[in-house]
Amino acid sequence: MRKKLWALNLLLAAAIVFVGREIDSRWKSARQRERATLSKRAAVVPDPAVKPAPPPRPVEAAGYIDVAQNMLFSKDRNPNVVIETPPAKPVPAFPRFYGVMNLGDGMMAILSDAPGRQRPFRTGDKVGEFKLVEIASDTLVFEWDQKKLSKKFTELSERSEPTAADTTPRAATPGPAPPPLAAQAKPGPGADMGGGMAACGPNDPSPAGTVIDGKRKVVTESPFGRVCRWEPVK
């Protein structure tokens, strides 16, 4: 038993000596690394070149022109004042057209300047808000608001179809008395009035609304009696 204790003590002593020498060796190595590290001289890095800042520009009044021009109390700070122009005046409704006639003293246009009223107008007459300045073969020229406006007969004519009415004819120009019934002309369009329209022949027996050769017979009332014409069928 005593021999085993001596052997164990020797083993422990040997282990203590080994551990002590190992610790001393590592401590010396660490000291050497420390001295080597501290003895190194750091490389000297030159300072970066610093460019001096440019001197401030002198104060100029022209540099503050925007502040002076812009409106301080305007939301958009806009010096441009917008002048609103009034909207364009709408063109009034054109008068209705019922035909043209010539009684020997110049052309006249049968127009309606008020609801239910028709009468002849010469060039230069006022027709409602318009002034009639020209009666052409198939066009009427009006003046309104210092502007000249042209309208075709077909654009101004009554759109509704007339009902059958009294077929008493009225010649476009004064002439001899109508011939007797036995000598009545063949029903249909008469002399060309321009614009695709034709006059009614004397004693034309066909009722209003009759269509012959692509034209419809239209009879309307006027202060001078019945106005008869043949219009192209649309």
Buried (B, 14 or more C-beta within 10 A) or exposed (E): EEEEEEEEEEEEEEEEEEEEEEEEEEEEEEEEEEEEEEEEEEEEEEEEEEEEEEEEEEEEEEEEEEEEEEEEEEEEEEEEEEEEEEEEEEEEEBBBBBBBBEEEEEBBBBBBBEEEEBBBBEBEBEBBBBBBBBBBEEBBBBBBEEEEBEBBBBEBBBEEEBEEEEBEBBBBEEEEEBEEEEEBEEBBBBEEBEBBBBBBBBBBEBBBBBEBEEBBBBBBBBEBEBBBBBBBEE
